[in-house]
Every structure is written in C-alpha cells, then in structure tokens.
Amino acid sequence: MEGTFENAPVFSWESREFDFKKKKNDWFWILGLIALALVIIAILLKNYLFIFFVVIGAFLMGVLGNTKTDDTKVIIGEKGIQIDGDFFLYDKILGFWLARNTLGEIKLLIQTNERINPVHSVLVSDSVELEELYEFLLHHIEERELVEPMANRIINRIQF
C-alpha cells in the first residue's frame, strides 16, 4: 500500500474477486431466521447493543449478498505487486504461494506484513504462463505454503 507503481508491468491480468452466485429466496429466509434467533437471544440476555449489530449485519448481508463485485486488476512488476489500488513492495511481502482452489483454478496468495489482512488472494488468469510467473516471483519473494484467509473460506462456504 506504500508508494506508487512506477515500473512497467511484467505480468498483468484481471480476475473476479469472488464468484457471484444469485441468491434464491431460501438464502434470504435463512438469513432472516438466523438474525431473528440472534435478536431473541439478545433480548433474553438484555444485550441491546448486540441487537443493533445483528440487525445492521443482517441488512448489510442481504444488500451486499446480491451485489456483483468488480474485477480485480493485478499488476506484477520489478518493484512490487499491485492489486487494484493496493501496492506492495517486494520487501514488504513475506511470501507467496500458488494454489489450486476447489474449482481447479490457480490462486496467487501473498503474505504481507499487514496486521489486519496479511494474506491476499487473487485468481490467476488462464492467459498468464504459470511457470514464468512462478520463476519471476521466486526471484523476488520467498515461497511459503499459505492458506486462503478464513474470511474468504467462510464467504465461499455460505455462498455470499
């Protein structure tokens, strides 16, 4: 996130952030029932602040769950990696890993020194030569086995 992307890209592609899944009515009913159950529990416990968070969270999940995400632009150059507007210098990246997801697509996982969201994952386009990408990244970053962040796995699991 520091600096600007001043060098010419060696690799660049666009990929989707998440698979958009059209929600059926059942998904919204389940969301509403879970929210209602949590509100009833919060009322019994007299935790009114929790009620507020449950209602806001359920509303946001309902609205955002039906919104398509924009494509993510990935640029890998000599100085660092840019994912949309975030730029990561190679000396701030602790490691990378190329992994195959459940759909058989290749994901690039990079671990940064950020505290809140240290592991970033993006799909690698079919147009990118994987062997060349791997060799280039290995020249700049240490390879380490990484797993996709828990939040991403939960989002995929509940088909958000």
C-alpha positions in Angstrom: 0.0 0.0 0.0 3.0 2.2 0.1 4.5 4.1 -2.9 3.2 4.1 -6.4 3.6 1.7 -9.2 6.3 3.3 -11.2 7.7 0.4 -13.2 6.3 -1.3 -16.3 4.3 -4.4 -15.6 5.9 -7.8 -16.2 2.6 -9.6 -15.7 -0.9 -8.2 -15.6 -4.4 -9.5 -15.7 -7.9 -9.0 -14.4 -9.8 -11.6 -12.3 -13.0 -11.7 -10.4 -12.8 -11.2 -6.7 -15.5 -13.8 -5.9 -17.8 -16.0 -7.8 -21.2 -14.2 -7.8 -24.0 -16.5 -7.0 -27.6 -15.4 -7.5 -29.3 -15.8 -4.2 -32.5 -17.8 -4.0 -35.3 -16.8 -1.7 -34.3 -19.6 0.7 -30.9 -17.8 1.3 -32.7 -14.7 2.4 -35.2 -16.7 4.6 -32.3 -18.4 6.3 -30.5 -15.1 6.9 -33.7 -13.6 8.4 -34.3 -16.6 10.6 -30.8 -16.6 11.9 -31.0 -12.9 12.6 -34.3 -13.3 14.3 -32.9 -16.1 16.6 -30.0 -13.9 17.5 -32.2 -11.0 18.3 -34.4 -13.1 20.5 -31.3 -14.4 22.4 -30.0 -10.8 22.7 -33.4 -9.7 24.1 -33.3 -12.5 26.7 -29.8 -11.5 27.7 -30.8 -7.8 27.7 -27.9 -7.1 25.3 -29.4 -4.3 23.2 -26.2 -3.3 21.5 -25.9 -6.8 20.1 -29.4 -6.4 18.7 -28.3 -3.3 16.8 -25.3 -5.1 15.4 -27.3 -8.2 14.3 -29.9 -6.1 12.5 -27.3 -3.9 10.8 -25.3 -7.0 9.9 -28.2 -8.9 8.5 -29.3 -5.9 6.5 -25.9 -5.4 5.0 -25.5 -9.1 4.2 -28.9 -9.0 2.4 -28.0 -6.0 0.4 -24.3 -6.8 -0.4 -25.1 -10.5 -1.0 -27.0 -9.6 -4.1 -24.3 -7.2 -5.5 -21.8 -8.3 -8.1 -18.2 -7.4 -7.4 -15.9 -5.6 -9.9 -13.0 -7.4 -11.5 -9.7 -7.1 -9.7 -6.7 -5.7 -11.7 -3.4 -7.4 -10.8 -0.1 -6.0 -11.9 3.2 -7.7 -11.1 6.4 -5.7 -11.9 10.0 -5.3 -10.9 9.3 -3.3 -7.8 6.2 -5.0 -6.4 2.7 -6.3 -6.8 -0.4 -4.1 -7.3 -3.8 -5.5 -6.6 -6.4 -2.9 -7.6 -5.3 0.3 -5.7 -3.1 -1.5 -3.2 0.7 -1.6 -3.9 3.0 -4.0 -2.1 6.8 -3.6 -2.4 8.6 -6.9 -2.5 10.5 -6.1 0.8 7.0 -5.8 2.5 5.9 -9.2 1.1 6.8 -12.1 3.4 5.9 -15.0 1.0 3.8 -16.2 -1.9 2.1 -19.5 -2.8 0.3 -20.7 -5.9 -2.5 -22.9 -5.0 -5.4 -24.6 -6.8 -8.9 -23.9 -5.4 -11.8 -26.3 -5.3 -12.9 -25.3 -8.9 -9.4 -26.1 -10.2 -8.4 -22.5 -10.7 -5.0 -21.2 -9.7 -4.9 -18.6 -6.9 -1.9 -16.4 -6.1 -1.6 -16.0 -2.3 0.7 -13.3 -1.0 1.5 -12.7 2.7 2.3 -9.1 3.6 3.4 -7.6 6.9 -0.1 -6.0 7.4 -1.7 -6.8 10.8 -5.4 -6.9 9.8 -5.4 -8.6 6.4 -1.9 -10.2 6.0 -2.8 -12.8 3.3 -4.2 -11.6 -0.1 -5.5 -13.9 -2.7 -6.3 -13.4 -6.4 -7.2 -15.7 -9.2 -4.5 -16.1 -11.9 -5.8 -15.6 -15.4 -5.5 -18.5 -17.9 -3.6 -16.2 -20.1 -0.7 -16.0 -17.7 2.2 -18.5 -18.1 2.3 -20.1 -14.7 5.9 -21.3 -14.9 7.2 -17.9 -15.9 5.1 -16.3 -13.1 6.4 -18.8 -10.5 10.0 -18.2 -11.6 9.6 -14.4 -11.5 8.0 -14.4 -8.1 10.6 -16.9 -6.7 13.3 -14.4 -7.8 11.7 -11.6 -5.7 9.8 -13.3 -2.9 10.3 -16.4 -0.6 7.9 -19.2 -1.4 5.9 -20.4 1.6 2.9 -22.6 1.9 -0.1 -20.3 2.6 -3.8 -20.9 3.1 -6.6 -18.8 2.0 -7.9 -16.4 4.8 -10.6 -17.8 7.0 -13.0 -15.0 5.9 -12.7 -15.9 2.3 -13.4 -19.6 3.0 -16.5 -18.6 5.1 -17.7 -16.3 2.3 -17.3 -19.1 -0.3 -19.0 -21.7 2.1 -22.1 -19.6 2.7 -22.2 -18.6 -1.0 -22.1 -14.9 -0.1 
